[in-house]
Amino acid sequence: MDETILPHDTRDPGRQVFDITDDEIKEWVDALLAKTDNVVLLFDCCHSASATRQVGAPTVPTAART
């Protein structure tokens, strides 16, 4: 099942779909990771689910975020 993000201009009058799938984001990140270890993704979303969070990835305690 694909998950998508919907850019502001995700639909046009011709009813074309411009959603960005999680698979597309993975391809872009993989291409970047082939060139550098420094990749940052910033999602300004009301609900981004897990975005690219990995199980077991280091987290910042809530108290340290303030």
C-alpha positions, 0 to 999 in steps of 0.5 A: 500500500502506498502512502502519499503526501499531498503538495498544495498544488496536488490537483490541477483542473485536468484532474492530474494527480501530483501526490508524492509516494513514500516509494518516490521519497525512498528513491530520492533519499537512497540517491542522496545517501549514495553521495553523502551520509548527511540527509535531513528531511523536514515535513511540515505536515499536520499528520506525517505518520512515521515519515522515515522514522526507524525502529530503534533509531535514537530519540531525543528525550522530551525534556531536552527539546525545550 
